[in-house]
């Protein structure tokens, strides 16, 4: 998967070949075809692996002993940087993004659902442990989780999304901290 990610990042989806990927993985093309039917199949597997890494990063941040606001900020940052950084670093980022949408829409959807569930679970846990209160917000845990997820999606798609990610998430977390402090 690492070799495939490097090749796709370097050449883009269209120009990357199975031979390029096999060479980068130090294996024969025939051996590569024993694992993957074609380039589309390999790319889908790469997206599954990549999205899994992003979710693992978020889960690790959510399970840390930091205060809730820092857990949330780190989880959202770690997830987004893991998902977006390789695409942003590639001169073929838009092409890779489009290939991802075309070939891995179901993987993206499953990842989104899982991230939203992780956010909701973190909110509910923070409420049950008395770290936060939603009484001043008028929101349910589900509504807050949805709002945080939608804000993250907007932040990463905004102009200079990754460059300003830390700054924008920090501002969002300040708002969240101020509005959810227990009385």
N, C-alpha and C positions, 0 to 999 in steps of 0.2 A: 504494500500500500504506500509506503514511503517513496519507493521508486516511482510508482505511478503518479503520485502527487507532484513529485519533482518534474517529471516529464510533462504532465499537463500544464503545470505552471510555466515551464520554460517555452513550450511550443504551442500551447492552446489545445483545445479539444480536437479541432479539425486536423491540424497538422501532426499531432502526436500519433505515432504508429505503435502497433503491438510490438514490433521489432525494437523500437526505441525503448519501450517499457521493459521488455525482456532484457535488453542490454543493460539498462540501468539497474535492474534487479539481479544482474549477473546469472541469468538463466537462459535457456534456449527459448525461442519463440514457441516451439512445440510444447515445451513444459508449461509455458504461460497459458496456452490454449487448453491444457488439461484442467486448468482451474477456472477459466473464463471462456464463454462461448465466443465473445467478440469484444470490441472496444466499449460498446454501450454497456455490456454486462459488467466489465471491469470498472467502468466509471460509476455505475450504480453501487457496486461493492465498495468503491472508494468513498462515495457519499455516505453510505451506511457507517463505515469505519470513522469517517471524519465527524459526522454528527454524533456518533457515540462518544468520541473524545470530547466534544463540546459539552455534552450532557454530563459526562463524568467530571469534567472541570467544574461545572455548576454544582453538581451534587457534593463535591468535596468542599466547596466554599459554603454551601448551605449547612453542611454538617460540622463546620468549625465551631469553636467556642467563642468566637467574636460576638459582640452585641448584634442584635437583629439588623440594624441599619447597615452595619459593615458587612454582615453575611450577605445581605441582599445586594449591596453594591458590588462586592467581589464576585458573587455568583453571576450577576448580569454582565459584568465586565469580562470575566473569564470565558463565559459562554460566547459572547459576541466576538471577542478577539480570536478565539479558537475557530469559530465559523468563518469570520470575514477576513482575517489577516492574510491567509494565503491567496485569496482572490484579489485582494487589494494590492498585494505585492507583485502580482503578475501583470505583465503588459497585455495579457490576454484575459484580464479579469472579467470584462463584460461577456466575452464569449463563454468563459467557464460558468459564469452566473446563468447565462441563457441555457447552456447544456444541462446545468443542474435543474432548472425549472422544467425543461422538456423531458429529461430522462428520470428525474428523481422527485417529482412532485409529491408522490405518496410518502417518500422518506422525509421530505421537508415537513409535510403535514403531521406525520407522526412525531417528529422532533418538536414541532411547535406545541402539540398537545402535551407532550411530556414536560417541556419547559414550563408551560402554564400550570400544570399540576404541581411541579416542584415549587413554583412561586406560591401557589395557593396553600400548599402544605406548610411552607415556611411562615406564611402569614398566620395560619391557624395555630401553629405551634407557638409563635410569639405571643399571640393572644392568650392561649391557655397557660403560658408561663408568666403572664403578667408583664411582658416586655413592652407591649403596645396595647393601645385601646383604640377601637374604631368609633367610639361613641360620638366624638366631635366631628367625625367625617360624614356620618350618615350612610356609610358604605358597609356592605357585608364583606366578609373575607373573600368571597368569590369575586365580587365587584372590584375590590382593590387589586386582587391578583390579575384580573382582566385588564384593568387600567395600567398596571405596571408592565404587563406584557405588551400592550399596545404602545405605550410610551417607548419601551425599548426598541420595538420594531420601527417606530418613527425616528428615533435617534440614529439607529444604524443606517437608515435610508436617507437621512438628511445630508445636505452638502457637507463635506468634510466630516462625515459620520465617525470614522475611526479616529481621525485626528482630534476631534472634540469629544470623543466618547467619555473620557474620564471627567472632563469638565461638566458635561451635560448630565451624566449620571450622578455626579456629586451634588449638583443643584437639585435634581429630582429627589435624591436621598435627604437633603436638607428639608425640602418640603414635606416629605414623608415623615421624617423625624419630628418636625414641629407639629404636624397635624395628628400624630398617633401617640404622642407621649401620654402615659397613664396619668390621670389626675391625682 
